[in-house]
């Protein structure tokens, strides 16, 4: 399975079929998604990056990616709302004429929970943060359908380890919502050859059952490569467990 590539020597392509693939990564920051972006750049993909960060650290990341990627297009902008995310998916995301892989990064930290003490407030927070990636998924999947591309969409939702009851509740609601959305969208687009998967926070019930769990940026990068490659083309509608990756960075 995909975990077999986690220990592969860095910088050595594992999936030759990904060379030249058109990839968009949204939500990239210097501490979120760099391992993932480097993995696709090292496979000589053409990478479109959206980042809300315009600082020197992000500029250094972009320079690093440009050294190995076949092509790179960097867009520094913040999505003020879901409609701006949709416009990005309709326009800049298609800089290379279409997409083979789309990865949307969503990070929810302790600061996002500040003042969210009721179940309703936490539920509203989850709905708000998942709206943009859900709408972008639909726009990109439809573009893949129109161009007859058997592509992958991977939504990666990261949280910190729960520090209190509110965090536990949020993670439970978030995990359930991610699973529901992923199954629904995967079923919707299955007939078009579009695969939709997600990485979501490991809930309490999931943790009690044991099993494999993604715990670092390289883990998530290895999974994304596996799902995008030939070996992962039978997988859709799955949510893979991650734990604490927002705490350590991804």
Secondary structure, DSSP 8 states (H G I E B T S, - for coil): -GGGGTTS-TTS-S-GGGTT-EEEEES-BTTBSHHHHHHHHHTT-EEEEEES--SHHHHHHHHHHHTTSSEEEEEE---SSHHHHHHHHHTGGGTTSS-SEEEEEEEE-GGGGTT--SHHHHHHHHHHHHHHHHHHHHHHHHHHHHTT---EEEEEEEE----SHHHHHHHHHHHHHHHHHHHHHHHHHGGGT-EEEEEEE--HHHHHT----B-SHHHHHHHHHHHHSGGGTT--S-EEEE-SHHHH--
